[in-house]
């Protein structure tokens, strides 16, 4: 009965979690865009825009990096180049790089990138290059002459390729160049200090203390992080820095010149303008909680609001580049279409490069991105996954969606009353910020709201003034707005952008100070939300909780591509971070059980499942041990393998297989992808997920803080290097102990079961096969994990042998203690059921 009880308890939980996983999949959606309609409506001459200037709203692109050692500058540079060359109006685009490490290496690499962009971007525009990441483009195996008709293409490609190779050498030589330069300047400063000491009558034997500074190329101290980590110049203690690498472009196109000694390509027919490019490193000081990536993103939100104030924001990780140059236009199709003003963000699927062909650890995650996310798109929208997402700026500011607050049912919604206001200010309603839309506005309201603005957004008047401008520029056109007629007139955005001046930059620096967010709502209701290692999920949840919708944009050609950790240990730690964030969400006010009435029921179920799934690991651990316990004890979860039990088991199995095939059919994934996902669900559920539950409980009960190291981004392998070398590298982690234990227990149990049956006077092989089958089923799910422990060519790490031997010894002693041998007579009487 005890074995049956354990099995039934686990089965009940699995059924419960399976239902919660399946419910949000009832309404999958596929969407298609028409870019010709976007061009006709926003970039064609008309009465309001006779010159045909672009009437598209501005987009600010955020790229985040934190450590140039783990995130190679060349990877970040290629991402920046793909952004600068994207097919979107140049004057409407601005790119911001957040360097949370404050490293001079990143700063100078960005300066080199800006210089190379003057060659790369015109080349991409002239010859319609795809992808516009130079590393990815030049490493393509396909025929690069396909669909190319210009006679000068081959010559110009050869020149640009040579220039890119030199660019890579300059980037790779920067660390050594900075070190040599700093050593030379520091030696000079030390000589000056000694000379001054001698002039003042000091002894030459006394050591001279000169700080080991990091020097810029112009001979001045770098205000960010120094290699020596001196006070005011360490990773957690340095000044804020903003530098515009590329100034805002002119409103009118600027065409290039013919090819000559200085110009590599003929750009007489190409617009050579470049989007604005800004380096940002926020101020950090001891004693302040800087809130990791979420804090860096919020600093960029404030900086960009003052410098460019694009009504839409695209955020990318430093290793995720734009693979489809039309991706931004496809995202804007949803934001600017009818009903688009209720969309808070457009999420694109994550696609990865550099994954081993067999995808051993399910790095592509296709079941999530092609099944779960498409299904959520039929509800209130997909979750925010941290990168490859276009936001509406006003949604990030914590405003509620326009027109009406709605109470959503399972699939539909019903409107309830909403107090509307004029779009000059914001008003707080029920612990949220309601974006004013229309209606009259009196002086008393203006006085109250002006007093509340500093509490919400800080004391920057420029930031406060930018909010209604961003809201207006993000509106739909009047002919799409409907009967409310609160849209903007056509051609209202076809105007030049104001130039950047010193006062604007100074104001932008003030909003990235470490104390700016004190006593404000940044990180609480405004911007990226703090308090979780998975700030992306929480930020998206808060928007859906206010009634916003989101959209999943799956493009025919991948919109973005990035890298993923293919090493087993790195992958497990990545999953551990995600699962720990889910446990934090479950025990916080962001639990979907506490969601508002504005969130649809099935959307709430999906978010509840996000916080609940790590707890399934506790039952999964027991379930993976049950077959071994059956073989050890000579018992089974049922009294006998009857026909009725086998028929029931077969019916359940066939039903689950049919549902899996149905998902595979409508989502377009392969059976291999689905099976890899099943395998890694067991691997993660027996390793990272239990550790996440433990860490989450320790944080909730004991207040133990959770910290994670930055996931290393792999640089592009050089010629001759093994592209998948990291796949075979064995890095020991205690997360590996539970899966190794499960494998050893099941292997030993199979051996014990076979031995008992072979030496039994009445062997019952049919019953043995039943127990062995379930143990082999567990081992088949853990096969990729076992293969990862083997390393290259089956060479098992010594630490794996040690742990396996220790676990085997413990199991043997434990079994002898529980069931000691009672002699040959009793042993012969044993019958295996």
N, C-alpha and C positions, 0 to 999 in steps of 0.2 A: 504493500500500500504506500509506503514512503516513496518508493521509486515512481509509482504511478502519480502520486500527489505532486512531486517535483515536476514531472513532465506536464501534467495538466495545468499547473500554475504558469509555467513558461508558455504553454500553448495559448492560454487565455491572454497573456500580455502580448504575444506576437499577433494574435487576432485583433486585439484592440489597436495596436500600432499600425497593423496592415490596413485596417479600415480607415484610420486617420490619414494614412498615406494615399489611399485610393480616392477618397471623397473629393479632394481638390482637382482630380483628373477628369471630372465629368464633362468639362466644357473646353476642350483644347481648341486653339485658334491658330490659323495661319494667316499672315498679313502680307500684302504686296503693295509696293509704292509705284507711283508713276512720276518720274522726275521731269517729264516734259510739261506736265501741268504746273509743277512748281516753277519752272523757268518761265512759262507763259504768264503766270500770274504775278511774279515778283521781279522779273528781269527783262521784261519786254516794254518798249515805248508805249505810253498811253497819254491821255489828256493830263493826268496829274504828274506824270513823269516822262516828259517829251524826249529827254536824252536817253532814256532806257537804263538809267543807273540802277544798281541793285537795290531793291527794297527789302532784302532779307535782313532779319535782325542779327545783331552781333553775337559772336560766340567767343567766350574766353576759355582757353584750354589749359588745364592744370596738369602738370607732371610732377610727381613727388619722388624724391630720393633722399636717402639719409646717410649712407656710408659708401664712399667710392671704392672701398676695398671689397665689399660684398656686392655692390652694384656697379660694375665697371663703367667708367665714364664713356667708353665707346658705345656701349649698349644704350645709354641715355642719349648720347649724341645722335644716334640713328633714329631714335624715337622722335627727337626734336625735329630732325630733318624731314621726317615723314609728315609731321604736323605743318611745318612751314610750306610744304609743297602741296598741301591738300587742295582739292578743287572746291574752293569757296571764295567769295569776294575778299580780296586781300585786305581792304580797308575795314572789313567787318570781323577780322580775326585777330586775336591776341593770344600769345602763348606765355605762360608763367611757369618757371621751374622753381619748385620749392626744394632747397637744399637744407634739410634739417640738421645736417652735420656741420654746416658752415665751413666747408673745406675749400681751400684755395684751388685744389686740383679740379673740383667740379666747376668752379668759377672760370678758370682758364680754359677748361675743355669746352665750356659753353661759348666763350669768346672765339675759339677756333671753329666751332660749329657755325656760328653766325657768319664767319668769313667764308667758309666753304659753301654755305647756303647760297651765296651770290652766284655760284657756278651751278650747283646742283638743281636749284629750283627752276631757273629758266630752261635748263635741259629737260626736266620732267614735263614742263608745260609745253615745250615745243614738240616733243616726240611722244607725248601721252604715255609716259613711263608708268608701269605698274609692276610691283609695288614701289612706293616712293621712299622706301628705306634702302639706302645704297648698298648696305651689306646684304640684305635679302635679295635685292635686284641682281647684283653681280654674282651671287652664289647660285642663281637659278640654273637648273640642269636643262631646261627646255630651250628651244630655238629662239634666241632673242631677236632674230630678223623677222619673225612672223608679224604680218600686218604693218610692217614699216615700209614706207614708200619714199621718204625723203632721201635724196642721193647723198646728203652729208651726214646721215645718221651714223654710219660705221666709223667715219673719221672722228666725229664729235664724241661718240661713245668711248672710243679708245683714249681720247684726251681726258675725258672726265674720269675714266677708270684709273688712269695714271695719277691724276690729281687726288682721287680718293685714296689711293694707296699711300701717297705722301701724307695725306691728312691723317690716316691711321697711324703712321709712324710718328707724326707730331703728337697725337694724343697719347700714344704708348710711351713716348719719351718725356711726357710732362712730369711724372713723379720724380725722375732723376734730375730733370732740369730745375724743378723747384727746390730740391734738396741741395744741389750744387750752389744755386743762387743764394739760398738762405745761409749756407755754410760760409760763403764768401762775405756776405754782408755782416754776419755775426762775428766773423774773424776781424773784419775791419772795425766793427764797433768795440770789440774787446781791445784792440790796439789803441783806439782813441781813448778808451777808459783808462788803460794803463798809463798812457801819455799824460792824461789829465791828473792821474794820481801822483805821478812823478813831479809834475809842475806844482802840485800842492804840498810837496815835501813828504809824501808817503813812501813806504818801503816797497820795493819791487817784489819782495818775497811774499807779500800779502796777496792772497787770491782776489781777483776782481770779479764781482758778481754781475754778469751781463745776461739778461734774459735771452734764451735761445728762441728768437722770433722766427716767424715765417714771413718771408718778404715777397711783395708783389714785383712785377717786372718794372714798375716805374720807380723802384727804390723806396717804397713806403711800407710800413707795417700792414700786414693783412689784418683787418678788424675782426675776422672770424676765428676759427679754431686753429691753433698752432700745433705743430707736431709734438712739441715739448709739453703741451698741456699746461701752460702758465696761467695764473689767475687772470680772469677776464678774457681768456683766450682758450678755453677748454670746451669740450662738447656740450656741457651743460651750463656754460658761463661765457657768453660772448655777446657782442653788440648785434643789433639788427642791420641787415644790409639789403639795399635795393639798387640794382643797376640795370638800366635799359640798354640791352646789347644791340637791339635794333629799334630805331625810333618809329613812331606811328607813320604809316605811309601816306602819300598824297591821295587826294580823292580821285584825281584823274589818272588814267594809265600812263606809265612811263615805259617807252620802248627802248631797247638796247641798241648796240652798235654792231657793225660787222666784225667778223673774227679777224684778229691780228695777233701781234706778239703778246699783248696783255690780255686779250679776250679770247678764251678758248673756243667759244661757240658763236655762231651768227645769231644774234638775238634781236635783229631789226624788226621782226614781226611778233615779238614776245614781250609781254608785260613783265618787266624785271623787278617790280616792287616786291618787297618782302613784308610779311606781317610783323607786328610789334613783338619783340622777344624780351622778356624781363627775368632777371635773376633775383630771387627772393630768399633770404635766410632770416627767419624771425629771431628776435632777441630772446636769449635764454639766460636766466640767473638762478643761483642756488636758492632753494626755499620755495620755488614755484613749481606747480604741477603743470607740465607742458603738454600732457595728454596725447603724446605720440603723434600718429598720423592724423587723427581727427583734429588736434590742435593746429597742425601745419596746414590742413585744408581750410580751416576757418580763417587763419591768417591770410591765405590766398584769396578767400572770398572778400575780405575787407579791402585788401590791397587792390584787387582788380576792380572793385566797385568804385574806387576813387580814380584809378588810372584809365580804365576803358569802359567799365560798367556794361558789359555785354549782358543782355537779358537771359542768355542761356549759357550754361557751363558744362564743358566736357572734362571729365577727370580720367586720367590714365596713369597706370603705374609706369615706372621708368623703363620696364622691359616689354611693355605692350605698345606696339606701334600701329599706325594706320595702314592697313593692308589694302583697303579699298578707298581710293581718293574721293569717291562720291559718298562715303559713309555719312558725313555730316549733313549732306543734302537729304539723304534718305531719312535720317532722324528728324530733320525739320519738317518733312512731309506730315508727320503725325502731330507735331507741335502746332503747326499752322493750319491744319485742316479743321473742318467743322467739329466743334466739341473739344478741340485741342487745348483750349484754355483751362480745362480741368485735368490735364495731364501734368504730373509733377516731374516725371523723368521718363526717358526712353532708354531701356536697358538693351544692350547688344550681347549676344552670346560670347563667351570666351573661347577662343581657339588657340591651340598651342603648337609650337614648332619644337624640334629637337627631342620629341618623344620616341622611344624605341618602337620599332615596327609592331611588336606584339602588345605594346601598351601594358606592360606587366602589372603596374600598380594603378591602372585605371586613371591615368593622369588627364586624359581627354575629358573625362567626366561627362560623357555624352548623354547618359541617362538623365542627369540633372538638367543639363542645358537644352536638350532636345525633347525631353518628355515633361519633366516637372514644370519647367519655366513656360513652355508653350501652353500647358494646362492652366497655369495661373493667369496667363494672358486672357483667358476666357472668363475670369472672375473680375477682380479689381486690379490685377496687373502683377507682373513678376516682381520678385524681391530685388533689392539693390545688392550687387555682389562685389562692390568695391572698386571696379574699374570698367572702362568701356561704357560709360553712362552719361547721357546728356540731361542735365537738370534745368528746370525752370528756376531762375534765381529767386523769385518771390516765394517759391515753395520752400527753398532752403532757408529763407528768412523766417519761416514759421507761420506764414499766412495760411489761412484756410482757402479752399477753392472758391471761385466766384459763383454768383447767382443764387445758390441755395445750399443750405445744409440738408443732407439727405440721410434718412434712416434706411439702411439697406436690408433687404431680406436675403433669402438664399441666393437668388439670381438677379432680382430686380431691385427697385428702390421706390420710395415715395417721398415727395418733397414736403418739408415742413418750413415754418416761417423763419426768415433770416433778416436781421437788421442790416441794412445796407448803408454805406457811407461814401463820401467823395474820395477819389483816389489821391488825395494829397497826404494823408496820414493813415496810420493804422490804429485799430482799436482792439483791445483785449476782451475776449468773450469766453467764459468758462475755462479759464486756465490756458487758452490758446489765443492766437493772434488772428483776428478776422481781417482779411484784406478788404478795405473799403472799395466799393464799386461805383455807386451813384447816390443820388439824394443830396439834400441841402446840408450845409455844414455851418454851424454857428460859432461865434467867437469863444463861448465857454468850452465847447468841445475842443477847439484848437488849443486853448490854454492847457487843458488837462492832458491832451495827447502830447503836446510839446514837452511836458514834464515827464511823461512816461517813456519817451523815446530814448533818453540816455540809459534808463534802466534796462531796456531791451537790447540796444545796439551799441552802447558806449557813448562817449561824449564828443565824437567826431561829427561836426556839422556837415562836412562834405559827404560822409557816409549816409547820414540821415537824408540829405538832399538827393542822393542818388537813388533812393528806394522808389519813389513814385515815377522817376524817369525809366527805371528798369521795368516797372510794372506796365507802363504805357507802351514801351517798345516791344514788349512780349505779347501784346494783345493780338487778337485776330483782326483781319481786315473787316471793315464795316459790313460788307455784303455777306460775310460768313457768320457774323455775330448773332444774327437772329433778331427777334422783336425787341430785345433790350437796346440794340443799336449802340453798344458801348465800345465797339471796336475802333481801331485807328483808321484814318483815311488812307487810301492807296498813295504811295509816293512819299509818305511822311518820314520814312527812314532813308530816303535817297538824298542825304545831305552829308557834307563833309564832317569828319570828327574834329573836335577841338584839339589844338596842339598841346603837347605835354610840356609843362613848365616846371621850374624848380620848386615853386610853392606846392604844386600837386604832389611831387615826389616826396617833399618833406612831410606833407599830411599823410601820405601812404606809409612812411616810416613810423609815424606816430601810432598807427593802428596795429603794428606788429610788435609793439613793446610787450614785455612779459606781463605787465600789470594791467593792460588795456581791458581784459575781460573781467576784471574784478567787479563784483556787484552788478553784473549784466546777465543776460539770458543766453549768452553764447555757450554752446555745448549742452544746454538744458532744453531749450525750445527752439533756439536759433542755430542754424548751421549743422555741421556734423555733431552727433550726440556723443557725449563723453560717458565714461564709466563702464565700458565693455571693450574686450579685445576684438570683438566683431562689431565695430562701430558702424560698418556698412549696413548690416541687417537692421540694427536698431534705428538708424537714420531713415531707412526706407519704411520701416514699420510706423514710425511717428507720422510720416506723410500720409500713409494709407489710413491711419487712425484719425486723421483730420478730414478725411473724405476725398482725398486726391485719388486719381487713377494713375496707373503707369502702363507702359506699352512695351512689348517685346518685339524687337526689330531684327528679324533673321534675313540677312541679305543674301542674294544669290552668290555673290563673291564675298568671302569673309570680310567683315568690316575691320576687325582688329586681330592681331596675332601677338602672342607673347610666349614666354617660357614657363616651364613648370619643373619642380624638382623631380628627377628620375631616380635619385638615390633612395633606397628603402628608408633609411633613418630620417632623411630630410622630409620625405613624404609623410612619415608617421608624425613628425613634429608639426608639420603643417596641419594635418588632420586634428592633432591634439589642440592646436590653437583654435581652430573652428569649433570643435566640440566644447571646449572650455567656455568660449563665448556663448554658446547655446545654453549651457548650464547657468551662466550668469543671467542670461535673459529669463530663464525659467524662474529664478528666485528674485526677480526684480519687478518693478512696476511696469516693465515692458512685456510681461507675460500676456499672451493673447487672451487669457481668461478675463483680464481687466480692460480689454479694448472698449472703445466707445461704440455707440450705436451706429456710427457712420461707416464702420467696417462691415463688409458683407460676411455672412456666416461662414461660408466655405473659405474665404480669405482668412478669417480668424482661425479656422481649423488648420490651415496651412502654416500659419505663424506659430500656433500651439505645437504643431509637430516639430518645428524647428527647435523649440526649447526642450522638447521631450525626448527626441531620438537618442541622445547619449545614454539615457537610463535603460534603454533596451539592452545595452551591453551587459548589465548585471544578470539578466535572464539568459542572454546568449552564452555567457561563460558557463553557466550551469548546464545549458542544453548541449554544449560541445563536449562536456565531460560525461553526460548521461550514458552514451553508448559504451564508453570504457567501463563505467561503473556496472553496467549490465553484464559485460563480459567478465569482470572481476568477481562479481557476486553470484553469478550463475542465475540471476533473476532477469526479468524483462519488464517493460512498462505495462504490458498486458499479461494475463495468465498464460495464454497460448496464442500462437499465430493462426487464428481461426480464419475461415474463408470470409466471414463478415468483416473482420478487421482489415484483411488485405484488400477487399473490395472498397471499403471506406477510404483506405490509404490511397488506393489507385485513383479513386474519384477526385479526392482532394488534389493529388499531384497533377492529374490531367487538367483540372480546372485552372490551377495556378499557371501551368504551361500555356494554356490557351489565352489567359489574360496577358501573359508575357509576350506571346506572339502578336496579340492585338496591339500592344504598345509598340512593339517593333515595327509593325505594319504601318500604323498611322504616323509615327514619328520619323521613320526613315533611318533609324539606327540599325546596326547589324547585330546578328546573334552573338558575335564575338564580343562586341562592346557590352552587350547586356550581361554576358557571362562574366566578363572581367569586373563589371560593377558588382555583381553578386559576390565574387571572390573577395574583392577588397572590402566589401561591407562586413564580411566575417573577419578579415584581417584587422581592419580598423576597430571593429566592435569588440575584439578580444585584446586589444593593445592600447590604442589611444583613447578610446571612449571611456573605459573604466577609470583611467588616470584623470580624464577630464572631470568625471563625476566627483572623484576624490578631491581634486583641486578646487572645484566649485563649492563643495561642502565646506572645505577648510576656509575658503574666503567668506562664506556666509556665516559660519558658526564661530570661527576663531579670528576672522579678519585678516587672514594671511594674504598678502598681496600677490598677484600673479604677474610674472614677467616672462616675456618671450624674446628670443634673439631674432634678428632680422634674417629672413630666408635669403640665402645667397643666390644671386642671379648669375647664370653661367655665361661667360663670354663666348663668342663664336670660336670654335676650334680652328686652329691653324691647319694648313695643308699637311697631311700625314698623320695628324693626331686622330685618335679614336673618338668619334663623335659621341659615343655612349660609354665613355670610360667611367663616368660617375655611377652608371647602373651597376657595375660589378664591384664597386668599392664597399667594403663592409665596415660600417661605423657602429660600434656597440652602443646600445641604449637599453635602459631597464624596461622600456616599453616592449622589448622583444621577449621578456621573460614569460608572460602569460601565454602567447602563442606557442613558444617552444614547449612549455609545460603541457599544453593541450596535445600537441603532436606526440610528445614522448609518452604521455599517458595512454593515448589511443593505440600507438604502435605496440607498447608493452601489453595492453589489454588484448589486442588481436593475437599476439604470441601466446598469452596465457590461455585464451579461449581455444585456440587451435590445439595447444598441447593437451589440455584437459579432454577435448573431444577425441583426439587420437588415442589417448591411453585409457579412455573409458571402455568398460566391457560392452556397453551398448551405445556406441557413438550415434548422436543425432545431428547429422550434418545440416539438415534443413534449418534447424533452430540456430545453429552456429552462423549460418550464412546470413540470417536476419540481423544478428548483432554485429557481425563484421561489416555488413553493407553500410550501416549507419556510421560506423567509425571511419570507413573509407570515404563516405560522403563528406564528413568533416575534414578529413585530410585532403580531399580534392579541392576544397575551398581554400585551404592554407598552402596549396602547392606553390603559388607565386612567392609567398613568404619564405618557404623552405628554399626555393631556388635563389632568392636574394641572399640567403645566408651562405650559399655555396661560393659566392664570388665568381671570379672568372675561371672557366674551365673546371668547375667543381671543386675548387680549393676552399675547404671549409676553414673559417677562422678558428684559432685555438680557443678563444673565449667561448665559442659556441660548443666545442667539445667539452670544456670544463662545466658549463652550465647544464648541458645535456646529461653528463655523467652524474652531477650532483642531484639533479631532479630524479634520475632513474634510481639512484641509491635511496633517496627519501621515499619514493613511491614503494620500493621493495620493502623497506623497513616498516613503513606504515601498513602495508598489506599483511605482513607477517604478524604485526601487533594486533590488527583487527581480526584476522582469520588465521590463527596459528595452525600448523599441520597437526593432525590428530592420529597419525599412524596410517599404515597401509590399508587396514580393514575399512576405516571410515572413508579413506580416499577412494577406494573402489566402489563405495556406495554412492558416490556423488553422481548426480545426473544433471546434465546441462539442459535447461528447458528449451 
